[in-house]
Amino acid sequence: MSNVYKRTHMCGVLNIGNVGQEVVLNGWVAKRRNLGGLIFVDLRDKTGITQITFDDQIPAELFEKADSLRSEYVIGIKGIVKERSAKNTNIPTGEIEVFANDLVIYSQADTPPIYIKDDDNVDENLRLKYRYLDLRKNKMQRNLTFRHQVTKLARDYFDECGFTEVETPMLIKSTPEGARDYLVPSRVYPGSFFALPQSPQLFKQLLMVGGTDRYMQIAKCFRDEDLRADRQPEFTQIDLEMSFVDMEDVIAVQEGFLKRVFGELMGVEIETPFLRLTWDEAMERYGSDKPDLRFGFELHCLNELAAGCEFKVFTDALEKGGDVRGICIDGGAEKFSRKEIDKLTDAVKDYGAKGMVWMKVGEGEINSSVNKFFSQEELARYAAEFEAKAGDLIFIVSDRKKVVFDSLGFLRREIARRLGLLDDKVFKLLWVTDFPLFEKDDETGELKAMHHPFTQPKLEEIPLLDTDPAAVKADAYDIVLNGVELGGGSIRIHDKDLQAKMFDVLGLTKEECDEKFGFLIEAFKYGVPPHGGLAYGLDRLIMLLIGESSIRDVMAFPKNQNAQCLLCEAPAPVYEDQLADLGIQTK
């Protein structure tokens, strides 16, 4: 005989249509209240809460048993659904209650160290230490359920589009991909190491060589890098690759996927095709290659105007090949005090700026941080560049292009945040295309691949690889939502001679190429289809769709900001005999 009541319903689904039915529910006690002749219990499971009522008409033994219940006891009840006289409009089941006629206590619970409610406002590290309790919250269960729905839709959609889901290895060779690898020592080959994959990039290209044609995978990836709200040492991608395609084919498939996600799971109709901006356009207008289009504050280039001025901060930047650019905040003059402007000025210094010029446009007069360097007529010409009106606030940064773009790109979004313009119910999608193929290393000044060395250059620009490689654009594309990169991809190089040329421009010798990518180079000798793909950051996608501010709230068991699992206390030392088996000594 089973000691488990076989439930007939989940707690969050009962409604007025169930009145009169006998039901069996299982779950956790969220709250108990004894009003003398009545005991009310809020019973919770992953779907929500139902009020259970025990009255003094039931046997005394059962009533006493109900009175013994405490928070987080796990119970089962049997009872009759009745309409509530005092309805609760705050919960979906608020029109009904279940009058219990039987009760089983599966397990008792100590007082939990955190509150099991969505608005507990508890320290995140405590939440992560007791994650199994944190997961009982309705919000966390909704998040995990939504994540499941997105991954299921992805599998169904890409299956309909002819993709085959293929698993790629978790123990691979360490190859340069931009971040540090997590290394796994080999016991069988002392002194040698596997790496955990930063992405399945090389293997999905090999699947194209192997004739898979269209590949997808819900792939685990690992990167040993400093963390932030939307980064984790292990994360998940929706990883895709397609043969015999160009950029238009890849984009068309992805727009169909996102339209399905928004329509079926969010109830939001999005228009396709999405807006497209080249990388140059995005940087010129927004100072970012992942621009947020929910608000304005576009960048204005002031180089021509600044070239004739006597303000050395501007002219020095221009003489060194830099830029003078600014943004205008509608009505910002009254919304930002001098103290707040000073704080914003300090904030842009984190992006390399040495300072920032501000101008408050008034009726017939402009007050600014550079009044002593400019006449009112000169300041008016700057305001005219922005078509600024009385009450507007202008910020100007002058420095190297990268510093100017990074500073103003941060500034426009930070100001929008402070002004409450980042509405997470508004979704602005766009493609950013035509990225530079290379970027300069800040420390060495040498060229490195902006994405990875297998990205195909724009075919018409291949001759520039010999004369001006820094000017070459890539056949690459990113999908951006509300200022966050959802995913990125490119058309890959399939010609072995062009791949060798790419390695040569990057300064890699044949020996280095063979050491790092030898197995891919070998495979390319035997016939490679034109191919390209894209990978979504699944955690970021879920985070943005449901309006969370951290990917930790859409992952079941994430690490904290210090890359620690507080639940199982990893990373942790291991026994000496384990290290000896691996031929490893620790300092």
C-alpha positions, -999 to +999 in steps of 0.1 A: +000+000+000+015+033-010+019+060+016+016+087-011-018+103-019-020+102-057-028+138-065-056+147-089-046+183-094-017+207-090-022+234-064-022+264-088-048+252-113-080+249-093-107+274-100-145+280-097-152+253-122-139+227-097-164+235-070-180+204-056-152+181-067-132+159-044-095+165-050-061+153-037-033+178-035+004+175-025+029+202-016+046+223+010+030+243+037+036+279+029+016+293+058-007+281+086-032+301+106-053+288+135-085+309+141-099+286+168-126+266+150-108+270+117-073+262+105-062+277+072-031+262+054-017+277+022-004+247+002+022+254-024+037+234-053+054+245-085+022+258-100+010+281-072-009+281-039-043+268-028-059+276+005-068+244+025-094+247+053-097+224+083-129+231+104-139+217+137-165+194+120-137+169+111-125+144+137-106+159+166-075+138+158-074+152+122-079+187+135-050+183+160-029+169+132-036+200+111-028+222+140+007+206+142+016+217+107+044+243+103+060+261+074+076+238+048+061+206+061+054+183+031+019+171+031-009+155+011-046+164+016-080+151+003-110+174+004-139+191-014-135+223-034-158+251-023-163+287-033-147+311-009-168+337+008-139+361+011-121+359-023-084+366-027-078+384-060-040+383-056-037+346-066-053+326-095-070+302-070-084+329-049-120+322-057-119+287-041-107+268-011-104+231-003-122+218+028-099+189+039-113+156+052-079+138+053-043+147+058-009+129+055+024+144+067+052+131+044+080+149+062+085+176+088+108+206+083+130+228+105+126+265+103+142+274+070+171+299+069+155+319+042+119+330+035+102+310+007+086+340-010+094+359-042+100+393-025+122+380+003+150+405-004+176+381+011+213+382+004+220+364-029+248+343-014+224+330+012+199+322-016+226+303-035+238+284-004+202+271+002+193+270-035+170+240-030+149+262-008+152+292-031+139+270-060+106+265-041+097+301-048+070+304-074+091+329-094+120+304-096+097+276-107+082+299-134+116+308-146+127+272-149+095+262-166+098+290-191+134+279-198+121+244-205+095+258-228+121+278-248+144+248-252+116+225-262+104+251-288+140+254-301+143+216-305+109+214-323+114+244-345+149+235-357+138+199-362+111+212-385+138+232-403+158+200-410+184+203-382+198+173-365+207+175-328+242+162-322+262+161-290+298+172-292+326+162-267+331+178-233+367+168-230+387+183-259+420+198-268+428+233-255+425+258-284+426+296-282+391+310-281+394+343-263+391+333-226+410+310-204+402+273-206+391+251-177+416+223-178+411+186-168+443+166-160+446+132-176+454+103-153+464+080-183+487+106-198+504+124-169+513+160-177+486+162-204+453+179-201+418+180-216+400+213-218+363+219-213+349+235-244+344+273-246+321+265-275+316+236-299+330+258-327+355+234-343+334+203-339+303+219-355+325+228-384+337+192-386+301+181-386+296+202-417+327+185-432+311+152-422+279+159-441+254+166-412+242+196-433+222+212-404+233+208-368+219+221-336+227+214-299+217+227-265+254+229-256+272+234-223+301+258-226+328+268-201+350+299-198+373+308-170+368+346-170+358+373-146+320+372-138+292+398-140+254+397-140+251+380-174+282+357-172+288+324-156+318+300-157+294+274-172+266+285-195+243+271-222+241+279-259+216+271-286+243+262-311+237+260-348+255+254-381+242+251-417+258+239-449+255+256-484+242+289-470+250+326-469+242+352-443+207+357-456+198+320-451+211+320-416+192+352-406+160+340-422+160+308-401+168+327-369+141+354-374+116+325-378+128+310-345+126+343-325+092+351-340+079+317-327+095+323-293+079+357-289+045+347-304+040+313-287+056+319-253+053+357-248+022+365-267+041+392-285+040+396-322+073+409-336+078+422-371+102+405-395+126+412-411+144+428-382+162+462-385+198+458-397+227+481-389+263+477-400+289+477-373+301+511-384+265+525-383+259+511-348+291+525-334+286+559-351+250+563-339+251+545-306+287+540-295+280+503-292+279+472-314+249+460-293+228+492-293+196+495-272+170+511-294+143+516-268+153+553-264+172+579-284+203+599-273+221+591-306+257+602-309+266+633-329+301+638-344+314+673-336+348+669-353+343+697-379+330+721-353+357+713-328+385+715-354+383+753-354+381+759-317+408+770-292+398+744-265+429+722-264+411+691-250+392+689-282+419+699-306+445+676-290+422+646-294+417+655-331+454+659-338+460+624-324+434+609-348+407+608-322+371+621-321+348+646-304+313+633-300+283+640-278+247+631-269+218+653-260+193+644-233+158+658-239+148+678-209+178+667-190+189+701-177+164+699-148+167+662-142+205+661-135+221+682-108+257+692-108+264+664-083+248+638-105+267+651-135+300+648-116+291+612-108+285+605-144+318+621-153+336+598-128+317+568-143+329+574-179+365+574-166+361+537-162+359+535-200+391+555-205+377+590-207+398+617-189+367+638-184+335+650-200+321+684-211+285+692-203+262+720-215+228+729-201+207+748-227+186+776-213+164+803-227+189+825-245+219+813-225+239+781-222+256+771-190+285+747-193+316+733-178+336+751-205+320+786-204+354+803-200+367+786-232+338+793-254+316+823-262+278+820-260+278+821-298+302+792-300+283+772-275+251+779-294+267+763-325+274+731-306+238+731-293+226+736-329+244+704-340+221+685-317+190+706-325+189+711-288+161+732-272+158+750-239+160+725-210+182+700-229+215+686-215+245+678-237+275+656-228+306+656-250+336+633-248+369+637-268+396+610-270+406+580-291+376+566-310+373+535-289+373+555-257+347+580-271+324+552-283+327+531-251+321+561-229+291+575-247+277+540-253+277+535-216+265+570-208+234+569-230+222+536-215+231+546-179+211+579-184+182+559-198+183+537-168+182+566-144+153+582-164+133+549-163+134+544-200+145+507-199+110+491-202+115+453-201+081+449-217+094+466-249+115+444-272+138+460-298+155+434-320+181+441-346+210+426-365+245+441-365+264+430-395+297+437-413+320+436-382+357+443-387+375+410-394+404+420-371+409+442-341+441+455-325+453+441-293+454+469-267+487+458-252+507+446-282+491+465-311+490+433-331+460+422-351+437+395-337+405+380-350+375+400-337+354+368-335+376+338-344+401+329-371+375+308-391+353+338-399+351+345-436+360+380-448+337+398-472+346+381-505+350+414-523+375+426-497+398+395-497+425+415-518+428+439-488+443+411-467+475+418-485+474+456-484+452+468-455+439+439-434+426+462-407+401+475-432+386+441-440+350+434-429+338+400-418+308+381-430+296+381-394+264+390-377+250+395-342+214+394-330+208+421-304+179+426-280+175+457-259+212+464-257+223+428-251+239+404-276+216+374-278+238+355-302+264+358-328+277+340-358+294+341-392+299+325-425+330+303-421+360+300-443+357+268-463+386+273-487+418+259-472+440+285-490+420+314-476+422+298-442+459+296-445+460+333-455+439+342-425+464+324-402+493+342-420+477+376-414+473+367-377+511+359-376+507+322-369+534+300-382+526+267-399+539+249-368+516+270-345+486+263-368+493+226-368+497+226-330+465+245-324+442+236-352+459+207-370+429+183-369+407+210-385+433+219-412+436+182-420+399+178-424+397+207-447+418+188-472+390+164-480+362+187-492+344+213-472+309+227-480+303+265-476+288+268-442+279+292-415+260+293-382+251+311-350+250+305-313+225+320-289+233+326-252+203+306-239+207+320-203+207+356-216+178+350-239+157+337-210+168+365-187+157+392-211+124+376-221+112+373-185+127+406-173+153+393-148+185+413-142+208+383-137+212+350-155+217+334-121+179+337-117+172+316-148+197+288-139+189+261-114+223+259-097+245+289-107+279+300-093+281+333-074+301+363-084+333+347-072+327+316-094+319+295-063+291+270-058+280+278-023+257+249-022+282+221-027+312+243-017+331+240-050+358+245-059+374+226-030+407+209-022+410+172-031+428+143-014+465+139-020+461+104-034+438+119-061+465+144-070+492+116-070+471+096-095+472+126-118+509+133-112+501+168-098+515+186-068+500+218-054+520+247-039 
